[in-house]
């Protein structure tokens, strides 16, 4: 999995490349309310263009080239609790900030028993993306008492099969 630190919704990558999750009960708990938004909102116009007039290379152009990956870094706890993650998009409000949010895609409702360390859930980035993207974590049943995730846009080359690399014994005279 290839993860760009500028395309992370929640969590972080430290200087030696270790993934660190965002603790969900630190400051803002996941509660049975309207939902908790991701720490970061991604402005996709910054991906598509830059000062040089060229976009950043964020994928190989195949479908599904980009996805959202949400990995559980600390197991979730909360008796009777379930979690659903919404991918939301919004246009520019006219002031460089997000306008009204709409749901673009969502995970199935996941019971807390399934939210164990290493569990990875993928969300496809489907047509309809506007200028901004965020994740919203919606808890149902009961409040979560612990858990941490890292979530970001990824290019997961393993989705396309194991034969994308060079063949065994490959030699390049120019390297």
Secondary structure, DSSP 4 states (H G I P E B T S, - for coil): -EEEEEEEEE-EE-TTS-EEPEETTSSS---SSS-EE-S--EETHHHH--TTS-------S-TT--EEEEEEEEEEE-TT-EEEEEEEEEEE-SSSSEEEEEEEEEPPPEEGGG--TT-EEEEE--S---SEEEEEEEEESS---EEEEEEEEEE-GGGG-GGGSPPTT---TT-
